[in-house]
Amino acid sequence: MVGSRRDARHALESRRLADTSQGDPRPGHDEKKWCVGITVDPKRGQIYWTQKGPDNAEVGKICRANIEIPKGENAANRRDIEVFFDGLPEPIDLELDLENRVLYWTDRGDPPLGNTVNRASIDAKPKAPEIVFDHLMEGIGIALDVAGDRMFMTDFAGSVYSARLDGSQKKNFLFGQGNLTGVAYAEISSKEN
């Protein structure tokens, strides 16, 4: 895994932070080793990433480690990698709500745990994540608007959804747009002349 926001396994090799390939060529045939999503917690100096696993295999996981590799270690042998959650259907993209210290992620695996948006506190990790949105059609992208109490999601069926961060007020405002993957949220201020 390298320092990139989207699809880390195809990212530029600018700084290798973690190597979970165990020597396999990149990207390798073992989908359990594929890093798909990545996000950063600058407050704790950590990175989080997903390793999706094979389709609907329930061997996906979310890992975290320090941004700085421990002294005397390297990306392949670092010992500070923590499995945050495992046994997930197929975790894909993830985003951090830094204000409330909550990690959100999409999972495109089979229901009931897949085709969902999940969340969990990163400071007081629960035993199991909370599902806050379901019935996605292979959920992929996620973006948060924490100040506006909103999240946005995409799926392979070509839909764009929004909901409050607790999963209420669900809306599907675009559908049938083709295979959508990532989504981003940006506030754009208008300047009047």
C-alpha positions in Angstrom: 0.0 0.0 0.0 1.3 3.4 -0.9 0.4 7.0 -0.2 -2.6 7.5 -2.4 -6.3 8.2 -1.8 -8.1 6.0 -4.4 -7.3 2.5 -5.6 -4.0 2.3 -3.8 -2.8 -0.9 -5.5 -2.4 1.1 -8.8 -1.0 4.2 -7.2 2.4 5.8 -7.7 5.1 4.1 -5.6 6.0 7.5 -4.0 6.3 6.1 -0.5 5.5 2.6 0.5 3.8 2.6 3.8 2.7 -1.1 4.2 3.4 -4.2 2.1 0.9 -7.0 2.8 1.8 -8.9 -0.4 4.2 -11.2 1.3 6.4 -11.1 -1.8 3.7 -11.7 -4.4 4.0 -9.7 -7.6 1.7 -6.7 -7.8 -1.2 -6.6 -7.8 -1.0 -10.4 -7.4 -3.7 -13.0 -7.7 -4.6 -13.2 -4.0 -7.5 -10.7 -3.6 -7.1 -10.9 0.3 -3.9 -8.8 -0.2 -5.5 -6.1 -2.4 -5.6 -2.7 -0.9 -8.6 -0.9 -2.3 -9.4 2.1 -0.1 -7.2 4.3 2.1 -7.7 7.2 4.5 -5.6 9.1 6.9 -6.1 10.1 10.6 -3.7 13.0 11.0 -4.5 13.5 14.7 -3.3 10.0 15.6 -0.8 9.8 12.7 -2.4 6.7 11.3 -3.5 5.3 8.0 -6.5 3.0 7.5 -7.0 0.7 4.5 -9.3 -2.0 3.2 -8.3 -5.4 1.9 -11.4 -6.6 0.1 -10.8 -10.3 -0.4 -12.5 -12.4 -3.1 -16.1 -11.7 -4.1 -18.5 -12.4 -1.2 -15.9 -14.4 0.7 -16.3 -12.7 4.1 -12.5 -12.5 4.5 -12.2 -8.8 3.9 -10.6 -6.6 6.5 -9.8 -3.1 7.5 -6.3 -2.4 8.9 -4.5 0.5 10.4 -1.0 1.4 11.2 1.1 4.4 12.0 2.0 6.7 9.1 5.6 6.6 10.3 7.2 3.2 9.9 8.8 2.1 13.2 12.6 2.5 13.3 14.4 -0.6 12.1 11.4 -1.9 10.2 10.2 -1.5 6.7 6.9 -1.7 4.8 7.0 -5.5 4.5 8.0 -6.3 8.1 6.5 -3.6 10.2 4.8 -4.9 13.4 2.4 -2.0 14.1 -0.2 -3.1 11.6 -3.5 -3.7 13.5 -6.5 -5.5 12.0 -9.3 -3.1 12.9 -12.1 -5.4 11.6 -11.9 -8.7 9.8 -14.4 -11.3 8.4 -16.1 -8.5 6.4 -17.9 -9.4 3.1 -15.9 -7.0 0.8 -14.9 -3.6 2.3 -14.1 -1.1 -0.4 -13.9 2.6 0.2 -13.6 4.4 3.6 -13.7 7.9 5.0 -13.0 9.3 8.4 -15.2 11.7 10.3 -12.3 13.3 12.1 -14.6 15.6 14.2 -16.4 12.7 15.8 -13.6 10.1 15.4 -15.8 7.7 13.4 -14.7 5.5 10.4 -17.3 4.9 7.6 -16.9 2.4 4.8 -18.8 0.8 2.0 -19.0 -3.0 1.6 -20.0 -4.5 -1.7 -20.4 -8.1 -0.6 -23.6 -10.0 -0.2 -26.3 -9.0 2.3 -27.0 -8.9 5.1 -23.6 -7.5 6.0 -22.7 -6.4 2.5 -24.1 -3.8 0.1 -24.0 -1.5 3.1 -22.4 1.5 4.6 -20.9 0.8 8.1 -19.4 2.9 10.8 -17.4 2.4 14.0 -15.6 4.6 16.5 -11.9 4.6 16.0 -11.1 5.5 19.6 -13.5 3.1 21.3 -13.8 0.3 18.8 -17.0 -1.6 19.2 -17.2 -5.4 18.8 -19.1 -5.1 15.6 -19.6 -2.2 13.2 -22.9 -0.5 12.9 -24.7 -0.7 9.6 -26.2 2.7 8.8 -27.2 2.2 5.1 -28.2 -0.9 3.2 -29.6 -2.1 -0.1 -26.8 -0.7 -2.2 -26.1 -2.6 -5.4 -22.4 -3.3 -4.9 -21.6 -0.2 -2.9 -18.3 1.4 -3.8 -17.6 5.0 -3.1 -18.2 7.1 0.0 -17.7 10.8 0.8 -18.6 12.7 4.0 -19.9 16.2 4.6 -19.5 16.2 8.4 -20.5 19.8 8.8 -23.7 19.2 6.9 -24.3 15.8 8.6 -24.4 14.0 5.2 -22.8 11.2 3.4 -22.8 10.3 -0.3 -22.4 6.8 -1.7 -22.1 5.3 -5.2 -22.7 1.8 -6.4 -22.1 -0.4 -9.5 -25.7 -0.1 -10.5 -25.0 3.6 -11.3 -26.7 5.2 -8.4 -25.7 8.1 -6.2 -27.2 8.2 -2.7 -27.2 10.6 0.2 -28.2 10.2 3.8 -27.5 11.8 7.2 -24.5 10.4 8.9 -26.7 8.2 11.1 -28.3 6.7 7.9 -31.6 8.5 8.2 -33.1 10.6 5.4 -32.0 8.2 2.7 -32.2 9.6 -0.9 -31.3 8.1 -4.3 -30.8 11.2 -6.4 -29.2 9.7 -9.5 -29.7 6.2 -10.9 -28.7 4.2 -13.9 -25.6 6.3 -14.6 -23.3 3.3 -15.5 -20.8 1.6 -13.2 -19.9 4.3 -10.7 -17.0 3.8 -8.4 -15.6 6.8 -6.3 -17.4 9.9 -5.2 -16.0 13.1 -3.7 -17.6 16.0 -1.8 -16.3 19.5 -2.1 -17.7 22.8 -0.9 -17.4 25.5 -3.5 -17.9 29.0 -2.5 -19.5 31.3 -5.0 -17.8 34.7 -5.6 -19.9 37.5 -6.9 -18.2 40.0 -9.2 
